[in-house]
Amino acid sequence: MTTATTRRLTLASYDPANGQQLGEVEITPVDQITSIVASARRAQEDWGAHHLDARADALRPLADRLRDRRDEAANLITAEMGKTLREAQGEIDAMTEGLNAELRSITQALQPEHFESDGIRSIQHQDPLGVVAAITPWNYPMMMPHWLLIPALVAGNAVILKPSEETPLCGAFYASLFDGLLPANVLQTVQGADDQGKALVEADIDLIAFTGSRETGRKVLAAAAQGIKRAILELGSKDPLIVLNDADIDDAVAFAARSSFANAGQACVSTERIYVHHTLYNTFLDKLVSAAVATHAGDGRNPDHTLGPMVNARQRDHVLAQIADAKARGARVLHGVTTQGNTLQPVVIADFTHEMDLARIETFGPVAAVRSFNDDEQAIQLANDSDLGLGAAVFGEPEHAETIAARLKVGMVGINKSVGSAHGCPWVGARQSSYGFHSSREGHRQFAQTRVVSRLI
C-alpha cells in the first residue's frame, strides 16, 4: 500500500505483509514533466548517434550489477511488493541470465537490411524513435521496467520510467543500476500516481510502453491518439486452462496450482479459468484441493511460505468480492478464503459459471476457478468466451491438444506447459489483452522508426 502526502510531495511505501513503512520517494511535480521530457530529448540526440553495438555494450555491465546486488534487490521486492523471497530471487536471476542474449537479439533485429530488385538497391534502417515513456506495474517491479528499458535504450531512445506508485522504491533501485552507464538524462525517473502518468502520456514523447490494467490502457491509448503517438500496451487477461480427457491429470493439477497461485496469482498469465473434461472433473478437484492445502501463504521472507501477501488491501478486497459473488451465484468454495491482513490463503472454487465476475473480470489473486465441460467444442467455446486473450494452456495428448490450441483466440498457448516460448518468439496477446507486443525481431523493432533509402544501380 502506498500513500502520497501532497503537502510534502512524497510517496510513502509500505510492506504489505505487516503494514510497516519502508521508505518514501519524492513525487515528481506535474509541472516539471515538460522540462524532464525536453532534457530527455536533448540527451537522446547524442545517445542516438552512438553506434548500435556501442549502445548495447554500454548496458552489458548491468548484468554484473544485478548479480552483485541480487540479495539486496530480491529483499526489496519481497518487502515492497510481497512475493516470496524465492520468487523475487527468480525475478532478478531471469534478468541477469537473460541480458546478454537479449542484447544480441535486439542488435540483430535493428541491423540494416539490404534489398535489390528491378535495378533498385534499398537499405532498410531502424532509427531511434526519440523519447519513450515506460509506465510499469507493481507485480514484477524490476523485471517489467527491465523488459521495456533495454530494447528502448539499445534502439537509441531516451527513456522516462514511471514505476508503479505501489513499488516506487523498487523502481528507484532499478534505475540506480544504470548510474554511470548512460549519458546524463538518457534515463530519468518520474515518481507518482495517476497525475504523473497522465502528464507523461500527454507530454512531447514519441512512444508509450505501458503494462497494466485494460481500463488504464484504454485511457493511455485515447491520450496517445491525440498526438498520434505510438503505443505498446500489455493489458489484463483471463487465461484459460483446458484439461482434455486424455491429459496426464497429475501434470495438469501441478500446473494449475502453480499457475493459479504463484506470485499470489498476481501475474498477467496466471491461470484464471480452468475447464476440465467431465470424466476427470471430481478427481481433478480432489487433487487440486490437496495441492492448495500444501500451499502456505504468509510473509514472503519466511521460507515456509510458498505464497506472499496480496500487494495491498484494495487488491485483496477485489479478490474477496469476486469470491463472494461466485458463492452467492452457486459456486462451491472447496478451500481457502482464510485471510490475515493482506494475506489470502489459496482458494479453490468449483462449478463457476460465465455469469459470475470470476469468469469475466481479471481476478489477479490466488484463486483456482474450475468447471467441467462435456466435449472439445464446448471447451473451445468456453475458453474463447472473453474479450481478453493473452495466453492459454491445454493439457492432453499433444496432437489432440494442438488441434484445440489452433482454435483459441489468444496470443500464446502452452501445450502441457506454460506459455513460455523458445527464445526469439514474441510475448504477444490477442483481443483486448495487448496492443503491439514485446520481444522477437518484430517486437524489438517497435521501439524504432523504420527508414528506407533507395537508389538506382
C-alpha positions as CSV (number, residue, x, y, z in Angstrom):
1,M,0.0,0.0,0.0
2,T,1.2,3.5,-0.8
3,T,0.0,6.9,0.2
4,A,1.0,10.3,-1.1
5,T,1.3,13.3,1.2
6,T,0.9,16.1,-1.4
7,R,1.9,18.8,1.1
8,R,5.4,17.2,1.4
9,L,5.4,15.9,-2.2
10,T,6.4,12.5,-1.0
11,L,5.2,9.0,-1.8
12,A,5.4,6.5,1.1
13,S,5.7,2.8,0.5
14,Y,4.5,0.1,2.9
15,D,5.3,-3.6,3.5
16,P,2.1,-5.5,2.5
17,A,3.0,-8.3,5.0
18,N,2.9,-6.1,8.1
19,G,1.9,-2.6,7.1
20,Q,5.2,-1.0,8.2
21,Q,6.5,1.9,6.2
22,L,9.6,1.0,4.2
23,G,10.6,4.4,3.0
24,E,9.5,7.2,0.7
25,V,10.4,8.9,-2.5
26,E,9.8,12.4,-3.7
27,I,6.8,12.8,-6.0
28,T,7.7,14.4,-9.3
29,P,5.7,17.7,-9.6
30,V,3.5,17.6,-12.7
31,D,4.7,21.0,-13.8
32,Q,8.2,19.6,-14.1
33,I,7.4,16.8,-16.5
34,T,7.6,19.1,-19.6
35,S,11.1,20.1,-18.8
36,I,12.1,16.5,-18.0
37,V,10.9,15.4,-21.4
38,A,12.7,18.3,-23.0
39,S,16.0,17.3,-21.3
40,A,15.5,13.7,-22.4
41,R,15.0,14.8,-26.0
42,R,18.3,16.8,-25.9
43,A,20.1,13.8,-24.4
44,Q,18.7,11.5,-27.0
45,E,20.3,13.3,-29.9
46,D,23.8,12.3,-28.7
47,W,22.8,8.8,-27.4
48,G,21.0,8.0,-30.7
49,A,24.1,9.0,-32.6
50,H,26.1,6.2,-30.9
51,H,26.6,3.1,-32.9
52,L,24.1,0.4,-32.2
53,D,26.7,-2.0,-30.9
54,A,28.2,0.7,-28.6
55,R,24.8,1.3,-27.1
56,A,24.4,-2.4,-26.4
57,D,27.9,-2.6,-24.9
58,A,27.1,0.3,-22.6
59,L,24.4,-1.8,-21.0
60,R,26.4,-5.1,-20.6
61,P,27.7,-4.2,-17.1
62,L,24.1,-4.2,-15.9
63,A,24.2,-8.0,-15.5
64,D,27.2,-7.8,-13.1
65,R,25.5,-5.1,-11.1
66,L,22.3,-7.1,-10.8
67,R,24.3,-10.2,-9.8
68,D,26.4,-8.3,-7.2
69,R,23.2,-6.8,-5.7
70,R,20.9,-9.8,-6.1
71,D,20.1,-10.2,-2.4
72,E,19.5,-6.5,-1.9
73,A,17.2,-6.3,-4.9
74,A,15.3,-9.5,-4.0
75,N,14.8,-8.5,-0.4
76,L,13.5,-5.1,-1.6
77,I,11.0,-6.7,-4.0
78,T,9.7,-9.0,-1.2
79,A,9.4,-6.2,1.3
80,E,7.7,-3.8,-1.0
81,M,5.6,-6.0,-3.3
82,G,5.1,-9.1,-1.1
83,K,6.1,-12.0,-3.3
84,T,8.2,-14.7,-1.6
85,L,12.0,-14.3,-1.5
86,R,12.4,-17.3,-3.7
87,E,10.2,-15.7,-6.3
88,A,12.0,-12.4,-6.0
89,Q,15.3,-14.0,-6.5
90,G,14.0,-15.7,-9.6
91,E,12.9,-12.4,-11.0
92,I,16.5,-11.0,-10.6
93,D,18.1,-14.2,-11.9
94,A,16.0,-14.1,-15.0
95,M,17.0,-10.5,-15.7
96,T,20.7,-11.3,-15.1
97,E,20.9,-14.6,-17.0
98,G,19.0,-13.3,-20.0
99,L,20.6,-9.9,-20.5
100,N,23.4,-10.9,-22.9
101,A,21.1,-13.0,-25.1
102,E,18.5,-10.2,-25.1
103,L,21.2,-7.6,-26.2
104,R,22.2,-9.9,-29.1
105,S,18.6,-10.4,-30.1
106,I,17.9,-6.6,-30.1
107,T,21.1,-5.7,-32.0
108,Q,20.3,-8.4,-34.6
109,A,16.8,-7.1,-35.0
110,L,18.0,-3.5,-35.5
111,Q,20.7,-4.1,-38.1
112,P,20.2,-2.5,-41.5
113,E,18.8,-4.8,-44.2
114,H,19.7,-4.7,-47.9
115,F,17.3,-5.4,-50.8
116,E,17.7,-5.4,-54.6
117,S,15.2,-5.7,-57.4
118,D,14.4,-4.2,-60.7
119,G,17.6,-2.1,-60.8
120,I,16.9,-0.6,-57.3
121,R,19.1,-1.1,-54.2
122,S,17.4,-0.3,-50.9
123,I,18.6,-0.3,-47.3
124,Q,16.1,-0.5,-44.5
125,H,17.3,1.2,-41.3
126,Q,15.9,1.1,-37.8
127,D,16.4,4.5,-36.3
128,P,15.7,5.8,-32.8
129,L,12.1,7.0,-32.2
130,G,13.1,9.7,-29.7
131,V,11.7,9.7,-26.2
132,V,9.9,6.7,-24.7
133,A,7.7,6.7,-21.6
134,A,7.8,3.4,-19.8
135,I,4.9,3.1,-17.4
136,T,5.4,-0.2,-15.5
137,P,3.3,-2.3,-13.0
138,W,4.0,-3.5,-9.5
139,N,3.7,-7.3,-9.8
140,Y,7.2,-7.6,-11.4
141,P,8.6,-4.3,-10.2
142,M,12.1,-4.8,-11.6
143,M,11.6,-7.2,-14.4
144,M,8.9,-5.2,-16.2
145,P,11.0,-2.0,-16.3
146,H,13.9,-4.1,-17.4
147,W,11.8,-5.6,-20.2
148,L,10.9,-2.2,-21.6
149,L,14.0,-0.2,-20.9
150,I,16.6,-2.5,-22.5
151,P,15.1,-2.6,-26.1
152,A,14.2,1.1,-25.9
153,L,17.7,2.2,-24.9
154,V,19.5,-0.1,-27.3
155,A,17.4,1.3,-30.1
156,G,18.8,4.7,-29.2
157,N,15.9,6.3,-27.4
158,A,15.9,8.3,-24.2
159,V,13.6,6.8,-21.6
160,I,11.5,8.2,-18.8
161,L,10.5,5.5,-16.4
162,K,7.4,5.9,-14.2
163,P,7.3,2.9,-11.9
164,S,4.0,1.9,-10.1
165,E,3.1,4.0,-7.1
166,E,2.8,0.7,-5.3
167,T,6.5,-0.1,-5.7
168,P,8.4,3.2,-6.0
169,L,11.4,2.0,-4.1
170,C,11.9,-0.9,-6.5
171,G,11.7,1.5,-9.4
172,A,14.2,3.8,-7.9
173,F,16.6,0.9,-7.1
174,Y,16.4,-0.5,-10.6
175,A,17.0,2.9,-12.3
176,S,20.0,3.5,-10.0
177,L,21.7,0.4,-11.5
178,F,22.2,2.5,-14.7
179,D,24.2,5.2,-13.0
180,G,27.4,5.8,-14.9
181,L,26.4,3.6,-17.8
182,L,24.4,6.2,-19.7
183,P,24.9,9.8,-20.6
184,A,23.0,12.3,-18.3
185,N,19.2,12.4,-18.8
186,V,19.1,9.4,-21.2
187,L,17.2,7.6,-18.4
188,Q,15.1,9.6,-16.0
189,T,12.5,8.5,-13.4
190,V,9.2,10.1,-12.7
191,Q,7.6,9.1,-9.4
192,G,3.9,9.4,-8.6
193,A,0.5,8.1,-9.4
194,D,-2.3,8.9,-11.9
195,D,-1.5,12.6,-12.3
196,Q,2.1,11.9,-13.2
197,G,1.2,9.2,-15.6
198,K,-1.4,11.3,-17.3
199,A,1.0,14.2,-17.6
200,L,3.7,12.0,-19.0
201,V,1.4,10.4,-21.6
202,E,0.3,13.9,-22.7
203,A,3.8,15.3,-22.9
204,D,6.0,15.6,-26.0
205,I,7.0,11.9,-26.2
206,D,7.1,9.5,-29.1
207,L,6.2,6.1,-27.7
208,I,4.3,5.0,-24.6
209,A,5.2,1.5,-23.4
210,F,2.6,0.6,-20.8
211,T,1.9,-2.6,-18.8
212,G,-1.2,-2.6,-16.6
213,S,-5.0,-2.9,-16.5
214,R,-7.2,-2.8,-19.5
215,E,-9.1,0.2,-18.1
216,T,-6.0,2.3,-17.8
217,G,-4.7,1.0,-21.1
218,R,-7.8,2.5,-22.8
219,K,-7.1,5.9,-21.3
220,V,-3.5,5.7,-22.4
221,L,-4.4,4.8,-26.0
222,A,-7.0,7.5,-26.1
223,A,-4.5,10.1,-24.9
224,A,-1.8,8.8,-27.3
225,A,-4.3,9.2,-30.2
226,Q,-4.4,13.0,-29.7
227,G,-0.8,13.3,-30.7
228,I,-0.7,10.2,-32.9
229,K,1.9,8.7,-30.6
230,R,3.0,5.1,-30.8
231,A,1.8,2.8,-28.0
232,I,2.8,-0.7,-26.9
233,L,0.2,-1.9,-24.3
234,E,0.2,-5.1,-22.4
235,L,-3.1,-5.3,-20.6
236,G,-5.1,-7.8,-18.5
237,S,-6.2,-11.3,-19.2
238,K,-8.4,-14.2,-18.1
239,D,-6.1,-17.0,-19.1
240,P,-7.9,-20.4,-19.5
241,L,-6.5,-23.9,-18.9
242,I,-8.2,-26.7,-20.7
243,V,-7.7,-30.3,-19.3
244,L,-8.7,-32.8,-22.0
245,N,-9.9,-36.3,-21.4
246,D,-6.5,-37.7,-22.4
247,A,-4.5,-35.4,-20.2
248,D,-2.0,-36.6,-17.5
249,I,-4.1,-35.4,-14.6
250,D,-1.2,-35.1,-12.1
251,D,0.7,-32.9,-14.5
252,A,-2.4,-30.8,-15.2
253,V,-3.1,-30.4,-11.4
254,A,0.5,-29.4,-10.7
255,F,0.4,-26.8,-13.4
256,A,-3.0,-25.5,-12.4
257,A,-1.8,-25.0,-8.8
258,R,1.5,-23.4,-9.8
259,S,-0.1,-21.1,-12.4
260,S,-3.1,-20.1,-10.3
261,F,-1.3,-19.5,-7.0
262,A,2.3,-18.3,-7.9
263,N,3.0,-14.7,-7.0
264,A,-0.3,-14.8,-5.2
265,G,-2.0,-15.0,-8.6
266,Q,-0.7,-11.6,-9.4
267,A,0.7,-12.3,-12.9
268,C,-0.6,-11.4,-16.3
269,V,-0.5,-15.1,-17.4
270,S,-1.9,-16.6,-14.2
271,T,-4.4,-19.3,-15.0
272,E,-7.8,-17.7,-14.1
273,R,-10.3,-20.2,-15.6
274,I,-9.9,-23.9,-15.6
275,Y,-12.1,-26.2,-17.8
276,V,-11.8,-30.0,-17.0
277,H,-13.3,-32.8,-19.0
278,H,-16.3,-34.2,-17.1
279,T,-14.7,-37.7,-16.8
280,L,-11.7,-36.2,-14.9
281,Y,-13.6,-33.4,-13.0
282,N,-14.0,-34.8,-9.5
283,T,-10.6,-36.4,-9.4
284,F,-9.0,-33.2,-10.6
285,L,-10.8,-31.2,-7.9
286,D,-9.7,-33.5,-5.2
287,K,-6.1,-33.4,-6.3
288,L,-6.2,-29.6,-6.7
289,V,-7.6,-29.1,-3.2
290,S,-4.7,-31.3,-1.9
291,A,-2.2,-29.0,-3.7
292,A,-3.9,-25.9,-2.2
293,V,-3.7,-27.4,1.3
294,A,0.0,-27.9,0.8
295,T,0.5,-24.3,-0.3
296,H,1.0,-21.9,2.6
297,A,0.7,-18.1,2.3
298,G,2.2,-15.5,4.6
299,D,5.2,-13.2,4.9
300,G,7.4,-13.9,1.9
301,R,10.5,-13.7,3.9
302,N,9.5,-16.9,5.8
303,P,10.9,-19.9,3.9
304,D,7.9,-22.0,5.0
305,H,5.6,-19.8,3.0
306,T,5.2,-20.6,-0.7
307,L,2.9,-17.5,-1.3
308,G,3.3,-14.0,-0.2
309,P,0.5,-11.5,0.7
310,M,-1.5,-9.5,-1.8
311,V,0.1,-6.2,-2.7
312,N,-2.4,-4.2,-0.8
313,A,-5.8,-4.3,0.9
314,R,-7.6,-2.9,-2.2
315,Q,-6.4,-5.9,-4.3
316,R,-7.3,-8.3,-1.5
317,D,-10.8,-6.9,-1.3
318,H,-11.2,-7.1,-5.1
319,V,-10.5,-10.8,-4.9
320,L,-12.7,-11.4,-1.9
321,A,-15.6,-9.6,-3.7
322,Q,-15.3,-11.9,-6.7
323,I,-15.3,-15.0,-4.4
324,A,-18.4,-13.7,-2.6
325,D,-20.2,-13.1,-5.9
326,A,-19.3,-16.6,-7.1
327,K,-20.5,-18.2,-3.9
328,A,-23.8,-16.2,-3.9
329,R,-24.4,-17.4,-7.5
330,G,-24.0,-21.1,-6.7
331,A,-20.2,-21.8,-6.9
332,R,-18.7,-24.1,-4.3
333,V,-15.7,-22.8,-2.3
334,L,-13.7,-26.0,-1.6
335,H,-10.7,-24.5,0.1
336,G,-9.3,-21.1,1.2
337,V,-10.7,-17.6,1.9
338,T,-8.9,-17.5,5.2
339,T,-7.3,-14.1,5.4
340,Q,-4.8,-12.4,7.8
341,G,-4.1,-8.8,6.8
342,N,-3.3,-8.8,3.1
343,T,-2.6,-12.5,3.1
344,L,-5.1,-14.7,1.3
345,Q,-4.7,-18.5,1.5
346,P,-5.0,-20.2,-1.9
347,V,-8.6,-20.7,-3.0
348,V,-10.2,-23.5,-5.0
349,I,-13.7,-22.8,-6.4
350,A,-15.8,-25.4,-8.2
351,D,-18.7,-25.0,-10.6
352,F,-18.2,-21.4,-11.6
353,T,-20.3,-20.0,-14.5
354,H,-19.7,-17.3,-17.0
355,E,-22.3,-15.1,-15.4
356,M,-20.0,-14.6,-12.5
357,D,-17.4,-11.8,-12.2
358,L,-14.9,-14.5,-11.5
359,A,-15.2,-15.6,-15.2
360,R,-15.3,-12.2,-16.8
361,I,-13.2,-9.7,-14.8
362,E,-9.5,-10.2,-14.1
363,T,-9.0,-11.6,-10.6
364,F,-5.3,-11.2,-10.1
365,G,-5.3,-13.3,-6.9
366,P,-4.6,-16.9,-5.7
367,V,-7.8,-18.4,-7.0
368,A,-8.3,-21.6,-9.0
369,A,-11.8,-21.5,-10.5
370,V,-12.8,-24.8,-12.1
371,R,-15.8,-26.1,-14.1
372,S,-16.4,-29.1,-16.2
373,F,-17.1,-29.4,-20.0
374,N,-18.6,-32.2,-22.0
375,D,-16.7,-32.2,-25.3
376,D,-14.0,-30.3,-27.2
377,E,-16.4,-27.9,-28.9
378,Q,-17.7,-26.8,-25.5
379,A,-14.2,-26.4,-24.1
380,I,-13.2,-24.2,-27.0
381,Q,-16.4,-22.1,-26.8
382,L,-15.9,-21.5,-23.0
383,A,-12.2,-20.7,-23.3
384,N,-13.0,-18.2,-26.1
385,D,-15.8,-16.5,-24.2
386,S,-13.8,-13.5,-23.2
387,D,-12.8,-10.1,-24.6
388,L,-9.3,-10.8,-23.3
389,G,-6.7,-13.2,-24.8
390,L,-3.2,-13.1,-23.6
391,G,-2.4,-16.8,-23.0
392,A,-3.8,-20.2,-22.5
393,A,-2.7,-23.8,-21.7
394,V,-4.0,-27.1,-23.0
395,F,-3.2,-30.4,-21.3
396,G,-3.8,-33.6,-23.2
397,E,-2.3,-35.9,-25.8
398,P,0.0,-33.5,-27.8
399,E,-1.6,-33.8,-31.2
400,H,-5.1,-33.6,-29.7
401,A,-4.1,-30.6,-27.6
402,E,-2.6,-28.8,-30.6
403,T,-5.9,-29.1,-32.5
404,I,-7.6,-27.3,-29.6
405,A,-4.8,-24.7,-29.4
406,A,-5.2,-23.8,-33.1
407,R,-8.8,-22.5,-32.3
408,L,-8.1,-20.5,-29.2
409,K,-8.3,-16.7,-29.6
410,V,-5.2,-15.9,-27.6
411,G,-1.7,-14.8,-28.4
412,M,0.2,-17.6,-26.8
413,V,-0.7,-21.2,-26.0
414,G,1.3,-23.8,-23.9
415,I,0.8,-27.5,-24.7
416,N,1.2,-29.4,-21.4
417,K,3.2,-26.4,-20.1
418,S,3.1,-22.7,-19.5
419,V,3.0,-20.2,-22.4
420,G,6.8,-19.6,-22.2
421,S,8.2,-20.0,-25.7
422,A,11.5,-20.6,-27.4
423,H,13.9,-17.7,-27.5
424,G,13.1,-15.4,-30.4
425,C,9.4,-15.7,-30.2
426,P,7.3,-12.6,-29.2
427,W,5.4,-12.1,-25.9
428,V,2.1,-11.3,-27.5
429,G,-1.6,-11.1,-26.7
430,A,-4.8,-11.1,-28.7
431,R,-8.1,-9.2,-28.4
432,Q,-8.1,-6.6,-25.7
433,S,-5.1,-8.0,-23.9
434,S,-2.5,-6.2,-25.9
435,Y,-1.8,-3.5,-28.5
436,G,1.6,-4.3,-30.0
437,F,3.9,-6.8,-28.4
438,H,7.3,-7.4,-26.9
439,S,10.5,-9.4,-27.7
440,S,11.3,-11.1,-31.0
441,R,12.7,-9.4,-34.1
442,E,9.3,-7.6,-34.7
443,G,8.8,-6.7,-31.1
444,H,12.2,-5.1,-30.7
445,R,11.6,-3.1,-33.9
446,Q,8.5,-1.4,-32.3
447,F,11.0,0.7,-30.3
448,A,12.5,2.0,-33.6
449,Q,11.5,4.0,-36.6
450,T,11.9,2.2,-39.9
451,R,13.6,4.3,-42.7
452,V,14.1,3.0,-46.2
453,V,16.8,4.6,-48.5
454,S,16.8,3.6,-52.2
455,R,18.9,4.3,-55.2
456,L,19.3,3.1,-58.8
457,I,22.0,0.6,-59.6
